[in-house]
Amino acid sequence: MLLLGGLLLSAPFLWKAWTSGHELNGKVAAFDAPSQRPVKDLLGCLVHRPEGGLKLTIMAENHFTDPARGIVVRIEPRGSGHAIRAWTGKGGALTAGETAQLESCAAG
């Protein structure tokens, strides 16, 4: 019974570790910018779906993906703030609208 309880309590941490390790396989860096905005503001900005922008879904805490476009976006701690980082599949690129949204989120 204790083993099952321990497994259930650790499931979110195991899921995050697995997705973090596998979500970037075959991806190349496409965006990296610092931000001083609170994480909740960054989250709201990233999941907002402006015309021509990102169509992200939440994979895990501060990890987002657009499976149709092969884009992965993360909010990561950096210094006294955070960084917004994005990756695309090899040979892929962010559109102007996607880049504009990421820049806006970081600067906001």
Backbone hydrogen bonds, N-H to C=O, Kabsch-Sander energy under -0.5 kcal/mol:
donor,donor_aa,acceptor,acceptor_aa,energy
5,G,1,M,-2.3
6,G,2,L,-2.6
7,L,3,L,-2.3
8,L,4,L,-2.4
9,L,5,G,-2.3
10,S,6,G,-1.8
11,A,7,L,-0.9
14,L,10,S,-2.4
15,W,11,A,-2.6
16,K,12,P,-2.2
17,A,13,F,-2.2
18,W,14,L,-2.3
19,T,15,W,-2.8
20,S,16,K,-2.5
21,G,17,A,-1.6
22,H,18,W,-1.6
23,E,19,T,-2.6
25,N,22,H,-1.3
27,K,24,L,-2.1
28,V,88,T,-2.9
30,A,86,A,-3.2
31,F,86,A,-1.6
33,A,84,I,-2.1
35,S,82,H,-2.7
41,D,38,P,-0.7
42,L,38,P,-2.0
43,L,39,V,-3.0
44,G,40,K,-2.0
45,C,41,D,-2.2
46,L,42,L,-2.7
47,V,43,L,-2.2
48,H,44,G,-0.9
53,G,50,P,-2.6
57,T,65,T,-2.4
59,M,63,H,-2.7
60,A,63,H,-1.5
63,H,60,A,-2.4
64,F,73,V,-3.2
65,T,57,T,-2.3
66,D,71,I,-2.6
69,R,66,D,-0.8
70,G,66,D,-1.5
71,I,66,D,-1.7
72,V,87,W,-2.2
73,V,64,F,-2.3
74,R,85,R,-2.8
75,I,62,N,-2.3
76,E,74,R,-0.6
76,E,83,A,-2.6
78,R,81,G,-2.0
81,G,78,R,-2.4
82,H,35,S,-2.7
83,A,76,E,-2.5
84,I,33,A,-2.8
85,R,74,R,-2.5
85,R,83,A,-0.6
86,A,31,F,-2.5
87,W,72,V,-2.6
88,T,28,V,-2.3
90,K,26,G,-1.5
92,G,89,G,-2.7
99,T,95,T,-2.5
100,A,96,A,-2.5
101,Q,97,G,-2.1
102,L,98,E,-2.2
103,E,99,T,-2.7
104,S,100,A,-2.4
105,C,101,Q,-2.6
106,A,102,L,-2.4
107,A,103,E,-2.3
108,G,104,S,-2.9
